[in-house]
Amino acid sequence: MHRSNCAVLALVLGVCFASPLYAHHVKPAATTSMPVTTSSAEARSLFEKGMQDYENLYLERCNDDWRAAVKADPNLAVAWAWIAFNSSNPEEVSAAREKAKALVPKVNPGEQLMIVWIAKVQEGDFIGGISAMNDLLEMYPRDKHLLYLAGNWLMGENGDEQAQKIMEKAVALDKNFPAALNDLAYLYARNRQFDKAFADMDRYVALLPKEPNPQDSYGELLRMAGNFEGSLQHYRAALKIDPDFVTSQAGLGDTYALMGNQEQARVEYEKAIRFAHNEADRLTYSMQKAMTWVRDGKFAEADKAFEEIAQTAHAKDQYLQEAQAYRHLAEYQTDDGVALKYLQQAEESLGQRSISKGDKDEELSRILRYRTVRATHSGNQALADQSLKQLEALAASGRNRVVQSSYNGAAGTLLMSQKDIDQKKIEQAITYLEEDQDNPFTMELLVQAYYQTNQSDKLAQAEARLRGTNVPTMEQALVVPSARLRRPEI
């Protein structure tokens, strides 16, 4: 498992922005690592333990460490910042972010930049956030832990190419840095470079033989490669090391689901739901379980499950998960009108102020993407155009790569769906679709587009990528199994 700037920013955007609070040029600090401002040895120790737990993917235990740290020293600003970054409780995220921001004048320049990075990204100022992160990396260019944090964050923002360069730099500083080796393995696997991925996994496991996450990660990468039995073995090995490592329990469910054994997948997911460490994870695992009914073709059962999840999420003030449940409901509906109704409910769920703007923008972009597609399919061109225009404005406003992927996928799909489609429009569609190649719906359209434009090499690559997609998502469930049954277009 892996968690989900001028040097970084130049890689991300190809341009350079200075943080509005700091000088454009930042001199490297005298120390290798960013210092932490606190007069409490206990608080410092707890903060550092939290960062170590974060790197080892104990994603709830690190929150407990940081909560204890701010209890020992309420002025430990960066601990508040990381609670805001990593907590799954929207109210806690908002309160912790405000406390971190209020403490900015009292901490050193590196900590100030770290807080600005986290706060601005969550508040929807993507450019300001990565600008601050860039300045932080420029200030501490040899801090491998900061490099890991930056690269890890980019992986969650669809910035794999840039993340790989950063992780390689971290490994150059320390060839035995476990966290960076883990993420590098994921990056190689996403590019179907499984030999490199497993070589790094072997090193990762050897470095941390008593930790569960190396086994968990190995299980996930084997599943991505289509080795389901090997995947199950590694997930079980992780749980043998730590029976409370619930992500491995969910991983068993994900693997059985992709194997086609939905009944056993539901058994494994139910265990993960029961032992989840927080409400957000519990709802996420519940959605994974609900997807098994879609994979089984039992849509009435899926409807019932997702409706219950949405209602539970609303009652628990988990509005982002409520929106996700309604969006998933929309994705597999055969009736466009019903799908559009659920997408409207999803958008209404995002109206809650407790959701950070960054999370809200990303989820809204997904909703608008599917609204554009469904409205087009139903013949409501006015709604389709309005939705795409709204999505385009959202994509242009913040440079968020997740949002941009949603826009490119929607724009390419809209072009491919036009009745008067011609060679020129197909080629135009391809330019959009190639910016969203991780989505199975998009990959399926690219296969069609390459076939119609006689691009045989790209067609073969797209076919292989589509058929080899083993990720436990709704899009995979709706597209990949049926694609594997069809005769390849090569």
N, C-alpha and C positions, 0 to 999 in steps of 0.2 A: 504494500500500500504506500502511496505517496499522498501528501496533503492536497491535497486539492488542497530619470537616471541619465549625466549626459552620456556616459559610456553605454548604459543600458538603454536610455532613451533614444540615442542615435540608432541603436540596433532595432528598437521597436518601431520607430517612426521615420527614421532616416533624417531627423532634424534634431535640433537641440533647444531646449527651453530652460531658463533659469527659474528656480523656485522664487516666488515673489517676496519671500521673507529673507532671502539670503543672496549674497553676491554671486554673480554668474561663475566666477572662477573660485574654486575651492581648493585650498592647498592640502596635500596629504598630511595627516596628523603624525605626530612624533611616535605614537604607539601603534602597534599592529592591530590591536583590537579596540573596539569602541568601549570606553569606560562607562560605568553605570553610577549615577549620582544617588547615593544613599549613605546615611550615617549608621545604618543597622547592618551588622554582619549577618544576622539571621535573614533579613530581607534579601540581601545580596545573594546568599546561598540558595534561598528558595527561588529567586528569579532565575539563577543559573541552572538549577535543577529543572525548572519549567522549560527552559530552552533545550536542555538535553532530552527531556521527555518528548518535546515537540519534534525534535529530529528523529527520535525513535518511534514516532507515530503513536504515542500514547496521548491522543488528542483531547481526552477529557481530563486525564490526570495532570497534564500541564496546566490546564485552567485552574485546577485545585491548588497547584503550586503557586501560581501567580496571585490567586485570591489570598492565600496565606501570606504571601510576600507583602501585599498592600495592607494587610492587617497588621503586620509587623512594622511597616513604614507606609503610612497613607500617602506620603509624598513621592513614592517610587513611581515616577511618571511612566517609564517604559513598561512596567508591569501592567499598569492600567491600559496602555496602548495594546498590549498583546492579548489582554482579556477581550478588548473590543474587537481585535482582529479575529480571534479564534472561537469566542463563545457562540453557542447556538441559541442563546436566549436574547431576543431582540431588545428587550428592556435593559438587560445587563449591558449589551453592546453599546447602546446609546448613552447610558449613564457613564460607562467606563471611558468612552471616547471623550466625553465632555470633561471628565476629571483629568485625563491626560492632557488635553488642550489647555486647560486652566493652569497646568503646572509647567508649560513650555518655558516661561521666563526664568524658571528656577533650575534648569538643567543645562548640561553642556551642549555645544552645537550639534554633535552627532546625534544625541538623543532627541534634540529638537527636530532634526531632519527625519528621524524614524517616526516620530509622532505625526509630523506633517504628512509623510507618505501614507500612513495608515488612515488618518482622518480624511484626507482629501479623496482617496480612492473610495472610501465608504460613502462620502458625501457627493460622489458623482463627478468630482473634478479629477478625471483620469490623467490628464496632462500634468496638472499640478502635483499629483501624487507620484508619478513616475519621475518627474523632474526632481522632486525631493529625494527619491530613492537613488537617482543618479548621483546627486551631490554627496549622499552618504557613502556610496561606493567609491567615489573619487577621493573622499576624505580618508577612507580606510581600505585601500586597494588590496591589502594582503590579509584582510579578515575573512577567512574561509567561511565562517558562520554567516556573515552578512551576504556573501556571494550565494550561499545555499538558499537563504531566505528570499533573495531576489529571483534566483532561477526557479525556485519552487513556486513562487507566486506567478511568474510568467507562464509556467506550465498550466496553471489553472485559468490563464487568460488567453489560451490558444497561441502562445508565443513560443512554440517548441524549438524553432531554429535558434532563436536568441537565447533561450534557456540552456540549450546544449552548449553554446559557447561559454556561458557563464559557469556551468557545472564543470566543464573541462578545465577552466581556469582554477576552480576550487581544487580539483584533483591534482593539478600541476603544483599547487602549493602544498598539498598533502595527498600523496597517492593512496593512502589508507584512510581517507575520510569517508566513513560509512554512509552518511546521509547523502553526500553527492554521488557516490557510486550507485546508490539505490535509484536516485532520480535519473542518472545517466542511463541506467538499464531500461527504465521506462521509456525514455526518449528514443533509444535505439529500437525498442520493441514497437513503438508507434510508427516507426519508419520501416517496419518489417525486417530489421537487421537483428534477427534473433540470435545469431552466433555471438555478436558483440554483447547483446543483452544478457545472455546466460553466462558469458565470461565474467561480466561485472557482478552478476548475481552470486556466482561461486565465490568471488572475493568478499562480497558483502556478508554472506553466510559465514565464511571462515573468520571474519573479523568480529562478528557478534553471534557466536554459536548459542548463547543462552538467551537471546532476545527473540521474541515471536515474529517481529515484523519482517526480518529477512525471509523466513519461511512463508509468511503471508504474501510478500511481494513475489517470491518465486512462483507461488501458486497462481497468482494473477497473470504473470507473464506467460506461464505455460498454457493457461486458458486462452490467452490472446493468440498463442501459436497453434491452438487447436488440440493440445495434449491434455484432454480433460481428466484422464485417470491420474496423470502426474500432478495435475493441479489439486485434485482432491487429497492426494497424499501429503502435499506440502501444507495445505490448510489444516489438515489434521495434526501435522507435526507442530504447527504454530500453536494450536489449542492444547497440545500436550505440554508445551513449554509454559503457556499461560492460558488456563481455561476461561479467563475473563477477557481475552482479547477478542471482543465481539465481532470486529470486522472480519475475522477469519471464519466465524460462524456464518455471517452473511455471505462470505465468499463461497462457502459450500453451497448455499442456496443458489447463488448466481451461476455456479458451475453446473449444477444439476439442471437449472432452467435452460442453459444453452445446450446441454446434452439432450434435451427433450423430455427429461423425466420431471414433469411439473409437480407430480404428487410428492416426490421426495424433496423437491425444491421447497414446497410449502412447509414441509416438516422442519427443514433447516431454517427457513426464514422465521418460523414461529419461535424457535429457540432464540434467534437473534433479537426478535421483538421483545421477548420476555426479559432478556438480560441487557437490553440497551442502556447506555449510560446517561442518556438525556432524551428529552421529548422529541427533539428534532430528528435524532437518529432513529428513534422508535417509529416515527412517521415515515421516514425514508425507507426503512426495512419493510414497513407495511405496504408501501407503494410497490416495492420490488415483488412482494408476495402477490399483490393484486395483478401485476403484469403476467403472472403465470396463467391466469384465467384467459388473458388475451392470447397467449401462446397456445393454449388449449382450444381456442376458438369458442370459448364459453363466455360470450360477451355480456350476457345478463348478470352472470356472477361477477364479472369485472366491474360492470356499472355499479352494482351494489357495494362492492368493496371500496372503490374509489369515492363514491358518495359518502360512505361512512368515514373514510379518512379525511375528506374535506371538512365534514362536520366536526370531527374530533379536533382537527387542527384549528378550526375557528374557535372552538370552546377553550382550547389551550393557548390562545393568542399566538399561534404559530402560522401567521398569515402567508408567509412565503410558501410553506408547505401546502397550505390550502390552495393557493394559486396553482402550484405544480400539480396537485391532484386533479383539479378541474381541467388543466391543460392536457394532462394525460387522457382524461375522459374524452376530450375532443379528438384526440389524435386517431383513434381507431373507429370512430363512428362512421357508419356507411351513409347516413343522412347528413348532408351539409348543414341544413338548418339546425339540427340538434347539436352538431359540432360547434356552430357559431354561437349557440346559446351557452354552451359550456365555456367557450373562450371569453364571452362577456362576463360570466361569473368569475373566471380566473382574473380578468383585469380588475374587476371590482374588489377582489380580495387584496390586490396590491395597493388599494387606496388607504390602507392602514399606515399611519405615520411611523409606526415602530420599525418598519422595514428600512434598512439603509438604502440610500439612493442608488448606490452601486449595484446591490442585489436586485433592487426594483427595476432598474434599467435593463439588466440582463434578462430577467424573467419576462418583462414586458416585450423585449425584442423577440423572444420566442413565441409569445402569444400573437404578436403582430405578424410574424412570419406565417404562422398557420392560418391566421385570419385572412391574409392576402391570398393564400392558396385556396382556401375553402370558398371564399367569396367569388374568386375567379371560376372555380369549378361549378358553382351554383348559378353562374350567369349574372351575379351582382357586381358588375364591373366598377360601378361608382364606389362601392365599399372596398373593393380590391385596390383601386387607385388611391383612395384615401388612406388605407392602412399602409400601403407601400410608401406613400409620401411621409406619413408619420414616422415610419421606420427609418427612412432615409435621413430625416432630420435628426432622429435620435443617434444614428450612426455617425453623422457629421459633427455632432455637438461635443463628443468626448473622446474619440479615437479608441473606444473600448473594443478590443478584438472580438469578444463574444458577440457584442451588438453588431459589429461589422459583418461577422459570419452570418448572422441571422438575416441581415439586409441582402447580402450577396446571394444567399440561398433563395430568398423570396424573389429577388429581381430576376435571377436566372430561371426560376420555375415559371414566373409570369411570362417571360419571353417564350419559353418552350411550349407553353399552353395555348398560344395564340393560333387562331384558325388559319390565318394567312401566313404561317411560318414559312420562311424561305432560308436559303443558305446563309445570307447575311445576318439574319436574326439568330440563327443557330450559333454562328460564330460569336455573335455578341453575347448570347446566353452563356457560352462556354467561358468567356472571360470572367463572368460573375461566378459561375458554378465552381470554377477552379479555386476560388477563394474560400470555399466551404466544403472541402473534400472529406471531412471527417463524418459528415452526416450521411447515413445510408440513402435517404431520399434523394439527396444531391448526387451521390455516386451513381444511383440508378439512372438519373437523368443524363449524367455525363456519358454513361455507356451508350445511351440512345444518341446523344449528340455526336460522339466520336464516330459511331456507326454511320450516321447520316452525312458526315463530312469526310468519310473514308480515311480517318486517322487510325490505322490499324494498330500501331504500336501503343498509342495512348489508350485505345480501346482494350487491348489485352491487359494493360496495367490496371485500368479501372475495373475490369471484370474480376481480376485476381484480388484486388483490394476489397471489392464489394463482397465477394464470396468468402473471403478470409476474415471478415469482420466478426469477432467474437467478443462483443461487449454487451453487458446485460441492460440494454436500454430499450425503451419502447420503439424507437426508430429501427433498431436491429430486429426486434420481434416482428415488426410489420413488413419489413422489406427483405431481409437477408434469407430467411428460410425458403420463401417462394422463389427468390432469385436463384438459389442453388438447384431448384427443381427444373428451371428452364434451361433450354439448350443455350450454351454460351454463344455470344454474337461474334465468335472468332473462328 
